[in-house]
Amino acid sequence: MTESTRTDGGDGRGPGGPRGRTRRRVWRGVGIGCAAVLVATAAAGWWAYRSLDGNLTGVDIGRALGDDRPRKAPGALDATNLLVLGSDSRAGENARLDGGAVAGARSDTALVVHVSGDRAKAVAVSIPRDTLVDRPSCTTPDGGGTGPAERVMFNSVYATGGAPCVVKTVEKMSGVRIDHFLEIDFAGFKDLVDELGGVTVEVREPIRDTRGGFSLEPGTHRLDGTDSLRFVRTRYGYRDGSDLGRIGLQQQFLTALLREVQRQDLLGSPAKSFRIARSLTESLTTDSELASLTALVEFGRGMRGIDPAAMDTVMLPVVYDGADPNRVVPARPQADAVWKAIREDTPVPASARRSPASAG
């Protein structure tokens, strides 16, 4: 090779020289390494997504309920109604958390959460578990059916016909179209709070549950998962010991929980969100439209504009039943006014917030 045709500058440093070839091999190796890292990262992300997605249990409530359902009012088409159920199944880990003294399962907590069409406001309506309701005909989880029944306890509907039957019963008693439902069991609730590092609540009245051995004096308390579960389930050591008093604690805790989620900015912290999502999705059942991680994340992001401190909480107004003073029935016209406000995406009027039956 002559001087005029050399490409390495005469010292081996050019692209055609030994050093140039070495440099190309090095960069090629770096490129392959980067590609491998990107592929591995994508595969890990896909695996993590699929592992969480596979944890979720979805129920097709549309198929279970059929076409005989309430229609939304024209002014509330953009609003969203979510039925949240807290299941007290005594199976598996839940049996240890609750002592396993009672067989079967009940919807221990039930809230209709209404999110306004502009995604700026929300109201949670708690339905007392001891409320007597008329249960419609339902398709049971095993594919069978159950006929209608009058004056049954609301929390027994879940045991009879599963979550779709609860949705159908709520729609019949309220005229509110339920868009989604979300159910979490004892173990999932406990794990969620523990992954958050606890939730802070302000106790205004003493809680002294001698049956469950749970006590809290007035003041500020940081509760772990186990004590949070006791807090939302206690009844005998608070006020008059009824379910109506417990609803007040549940509503208070819901607000505190949402405030903690917002404070930690879970959607802005993927690592933290993944750990929480992993434990939560294992104990979560949703309607089929929410039964994917993508759908849940998008739904959660849509709620970010709601200030937990401004979230409205209402107990469905009830009155003690005339035939059984240990049970309650919806109070009218107050209960009708609550459901009307939800249907029309308007604020719940002050006149509908006073329940004739209260916990003192």
Backbone hydrogen bonds, N-H to C=O, Kabsch-Sander energy under -0.5 kcal/mol:
donor,donor_aa,acceptor,acceptor_aa,energy
5,T,2,T,-1.0
6,R,2,T,-0.9
6,R,3,E,-0.5
11,D,8,D,-1.2
13,R,8,D,-1.1
14,G,8,D,-1.1
16,G,7,T,-0.7
17,G,14,G,-1.2
19,R,12,G,-1.7
20,G,12,G,-0.8
20,G,14,G,-0.7
21,R,17,G,-2.4
22,T,18,P,-2.2
23,R,19,R,-2.4
24,R,20,G,-2.2
25,R,21,R,-2.1
26,V,22,T,-2.4
27,W,23,R,-2.6
28,R,24,R,-2.5
29,G,25,R,-2.3
30,V,26,V,-2.5
31,G,27,W,-2.7
32,I,28,R,-2.4
33,G,29,G,-2.5
34,C,30,V,-2.8
35,A,31,G,-2.5
36,A,32,I,-2.5
37,V,33,G,-2.3
38,L,34,C,-2.8
39,V,35,A,-2.7
40,A,36,A,-2.8
41,T,37,V,-2.9
42,A,38,L,-2.7
43,A,39,V,-2.7
44,A,40,A,-2.7
45,G,41,T,-2.8
46,W,42,A,-2.7
47,W,43,A,-2.9
48,A,44,A,-2.9
49,Y,45,G,-2.6
50,R,46,W,-2.9
51,S,47,W,-2.8
52,L,48,A,-2.1
53,D,49,Y,-3.0
54,G,50,R,-2.4
55,N,51,S,-0.5
55,N,52,L,-0.9
56,L,52,L,-0.8
56,L,53,D,-0.7
57,T,284,L,-1.4
58,G,56,L,-0.5
59,V,286,T,-2.0
61,I,59,V,-1.5
64,A,60,D,-1.8
65,L,61,I,-2.4
66,G,62,G,-1.8
69,R,67,D,-2.2
73,A,343,R,-0.7
76,A,73,A,-2.2
77,L,74,P,-0.8
79,A,76,A,-0.8
80,T,115,V,-2.3
82,L,80,T,-0.5
82,L,113,V,-3.0
83,L,180,H,-2.5
84,V,82,L,-0.7
84,V,111,L,-3.1
85,L,83,L,-0.5
85,L,182,L,-2.8
86,G,109,T,-2.6
87,S,85,L,-0.6
87,S,184,I,-2.1
88,D,106,R,-2.4
90,R,104,G,-1.4
94,N,91,A,-1.4
95,A,91,A,-0.5
95,A,92,G,-1.1
96,R,92,G,-0.9
97,L,93,E,-1.6
98,D,94,N,-1.7
99,G,95,A,-0.8
101,A,98,D,-0.7
107,S,155,N,-1.0
108,D,86,G,-1.3
108,D,106,R,-1.5
109,T,86,G,-1.4
111,L,84,V,-2.3
112,V,125,V,-2.5
113,V,82,L,-3.5
113,V,111,L,-0.8
114,H,112,V,-0.7
114,H,123,V,-3.1
115,V,80,T,-3.1
115,V,113,V,-0.6
116,S,114,H,-0.5
116,S,121,K,-2.4
119,R,116,S,-1.9
123,V,114,H,-2.2
124,A,312,D,-2.8
125,V,112,V,-2.6
125,V,123,V,-0.5
126,S,124,A,-0.6
126,S,314,V,-2.7
127,I,110,A,-2.3
131,T,128,P,-1.6
132,L,328,V,-3.0
133,V,152,V,-2.8
135,R,133,V,-0.7
135,R,149,A,-2.6
138,C,146,T,-2.0
140,T,138,C,-0.5
140,T,144,G,-1.3
143,G,140,T,-2.3
146,T,138,C,-2.6
149,A,135,R,-2.5
152,V,133,V,-2.8
154,F,131,T,-2.4
155,N,129,R,-1.8
156,S,153,M,-1.8
157,V,153,M,-0.5
157,V,154,F,-1.4
160,T,156,S,-1.5
161,G,157,V,-2.8
162,G,158,Y,-2.4
165,C,161,G,-0.7
165,C,162,G,-0.6
166,V,162,G,-1.4
167,V,163,A,-2.5
168,K,164,P,-2.4
169,T,165,C,-2.4
170,V,166,V,-2.6
171,E,167,V,-2.5
172,K,168,K,-2.2
173,M,169,T,-2.3
174,S,170,V,-1.7
175,G,171,E,-2.5
178,I,176,V,-0.6
179,D,81,N,-1.9
179,D,177,R,-0.6
180,H,81,N,-1.8
182,L,83,L,-2.6
183,E,285,T,-3.3
184,I,85,L,-2.2
185,D,283,S,-1.2
186,F,87,S,-0.8
189,F,185,D,-2.3
190,K,186,F,-2.4
191,D,187,A,-2.5
192,L,188,G,-2.3
193,V,189,F,-2.0
194,D,190,K,-2.2
195,E,191,D,-2.5
196,L,192,L,-1.6
197,G,193,V,-0.6
197,G,194,D,-0.9
198,G,193,V,-2.6
199,V,223,L,-2.0
201,V,221,H,-2.7
203,V,201,V,-0.7
203,V,219,G,-3.2
204,R,202,E,-0.6
207,I,216,L,-2.9
208,R,206,P,-0.5
208,R,237,G,-2.4
209,D,214,F,-3.0
210,T,208,R,-1.1
213,G,209,D,-1.5
214,F,209,D,-1.4
215,S,213,G,-0.5
216,L,207,I,-2.4
219,G,203,V,-2.2
221,H,201,V,-2.7
223,L,199,V,-2.9
223,L,221,H,-0.7
228,S,224,D,-2.4
229,L,225,G,-2.0
230,R,226,T,-1.9
231,F,227,D,-2.4
232,V,228,S,-2.2
233,R,229,L,-1.1
234,T,230,R,-1.9
238,Y,235,R,-1.2
240,D,359,A,-0.7
241,G,238,Y,-2.5
246,R,242,S,-1.3
247,I,243,D,-1.7
248,G,244,L,-0.9
249,L,245,G,-1.1
250,Q,246,R,-2.4
251,Q,247,I,-2.6
252,Q,248,G,-2.0
253,F,249,L,-2.5
254,L,250,Q,-2.4
255,T,251,Q,-1.8
256,A,252,Q,-1.9
257,L,253,F,-3.0
258,L,254,L,-2.4
259,R,255,T,-2.1
260,E,256,A,-1.9
261,V,257,L,-2.4
262,Q,258,L,-2.3
263,R,259,R,-2.4
264,Q,260,E,-2.1
265,D,261,V,-0.6
265,D,262,Q,-0.8
266,L,261,V,-1.2
268,G,265,D,-1.2
269,S,266,L,-1.4
273,S,269,S,-3.0
274,F,270,P,-2.5
275,R,271,A,-1.8
276,I,272,K,-2.1
277,A,273,S,-3.2
278,R,274,F,-2.5
279,S,275,R,-1.6
280,L,276,I,-2.7
281,T,277,A,-2.9
282,E,278,R,-0.8
283,S,280,L,-1.7
284,L,281,T,-1.0
285,T,183,E,-2.4
286,T,57,T,-2.7
287,D,181,F,-1.4
288,S,59,V,-1.8
290,L,287,D,-1.4
291,A,287,D,-0.6
291,A,288,S,-0.6
292,S,290,L,-1.8
296,L,292,S,-2.3
297,V,293,L,-2.7
298,E,294,T,-2.5
299,F,295,A,-2.3
300,G,296,L,-2.6
301,R,297,V,-2.6
302,G,298,E,-1.7
303,M,299,F,-0.6
303,M,300,G,-1.2
304,R,301,R,-1.2
306,I,303,M,-1.9
307,D,305,G,-0.5
310,A,307,D,-1.7
311,M,308,P,-1.2
312,D,122,A,-2.5
314,V,124,A,-2.9
316,L,126,S,-2.9
319,V,329,V,-2.6
321,D,324,D,-0.6
321,D,327,R,-2.8
327,R,324,D,-2.2
328,V,130,D,-1.5
329,V,319,V,-2.5
331,A,317,P,-2.6
335,A,331,A,-3.4
337,A,333,P,-2.0
338,V,334,Q,-1.8
339,W,335,A,-2.2
340,K,336,D,-2.1
341,A,337,A,-2.0
342,I,338,V,-1.8
343,R,339,W,-2.6
344,E,340,K,-2.1
345,D,341,A,-0.6
345,D,342,I,-0.9
346,T,341,A,-2.5
352,A,349,P,-1.6
353,R,350,A,-1.5
355,S,353,R,-0.7
357,A,318,V,-2.7
358,S,356,P,-0.6
